[in-house]
Amino acid sequence: MEDFKRLRNLMVDTQLIPRGIKNERVLAAMRKVPRHLFMPESVMFNAYDDMALPIGEGQTISQPYMVAIMTELLELKGDETVLEVGAGSGYQAAILAELAKEVYTVERVEALADNARERLRNLGYDNVYVFTGDGTRGFEGKVLFDRIIITAGTPKIPDPLINQLKEGGLIIAPVGERFSQILIRGEKKKDSLIEEHYTPCVFVPLLGEYGWKG
């Protein structure tokens, strides 16, 4: 475990800080959350490498830098309710749980959702709620969210997610083609989004009614 802690700190010091991640709360969360526990044993010893890694079901756990920059762009203060679309392994949700009041995360693959729920529970994250469903429809049981993060590439930000974002809230998403996207942050103003564009990226496709169709 000490070796993993050392690698986790090395990840922050060599991959995140040199690329411009400055938020101390984000850096502390990245140092704390045990990324290696959110992936299969076969790739566990690559957990703190500068890359995305397979987690089964054709899905991946995102590159640490992408997790960090997306989290930093959310500008979390600690009292927010966050919706994550694409729970995957549960790692991003754990990072968010360190920084926000509540995290609702939706995963379309039931096996991944079950595994993420168990990992998060075992690690004591009782402010994360994992659901199975079409994340492009958002989470219809919760009226409005302060922040929304989409962790899969989408051709556009789904309208249901914009509708579930509070006025003045922020949404982060990789938007573009199926195999190439740009990270976008939108701020909701009068039922539309004021968008800012950040770094190029490549995520697995967001599948669903308001995403890619298989």
C-alpha positions, 0 to 999 in steps of 0.5 A, a space after each residue: 500500500 505504501 508503494 501505491 501511495 508513493 506512486 499516487 504522489 508521483 502521479 500528482 507531482 509529475 503528471 498533474 502539477 506540470 500540466 497546470 492543475 492548480 486547485 489544492 483541493 483537487 490535488 489533495 483528492 487525487 493524492 488520496 483516492 486509491 485509483 488502483 482499487 477501481 480497476 481489474 487486478 490485471 492492470 492494477 500495477 499500471 494504475 498511476 501511469 499517464 493513460 486510460 486503462 480498460 475496466 471491462 465491458 469495453 469501457 475505460 478508467 480515464 487518464 488521471 490528467 483528464 479526471 483532474 482537469 474535468 474536476 478542476 473545471 467544475 470549481 467545486 466548493 463543497 456544498 454542491 450536488 453533482 450528476 455524473 454521466 458514466 460511472 464506469 469504475 466509480 473512480 471519478 465519482 470518488 474524486 467528486 465525493 471528496 469535493 462535493 456534498 452529494 454525487 449522483 452517478 448513472 451507468 448504462 452497464 449494470 455490471 459496471 454499476 454494481 461493481 462501482 457501487 460496491 467499491 464506493 461503499 467499501 471505501 466509505 463514500 456514503 455521499 455517492 448514489 449509483 444508478 443504472 440507466 441511460 445517462 443521456 436522459 440524466 437522473 429524472 428523480 432529482 430535479 436540478 444539479 449544481 454541476 454535471 460531468 459527462 465522462 464519455 464522448 458525446 456529439 452534443 450536450 444532451 438537452 435533458 442534462 441542460 434542463 437538469 442543470 441549475 441556473 448558473 450551474 456548470 457542465 463539463 463534457 467531451 464533445 465532438 466526433 465519435 473518436 475525437 472530442 474537445 473538452 467543453 465547459 458550459 455555464 447555464 444562462 437563461 436556459 442555454 449554455 455559454 461554452 468555453 473550449 479547452 483541451 482535445 481529448 478522446 473518450 469512449 462514446 456516450 451511448 443512449 437516446 441523446 448520444 451515439 446510437 450504438 
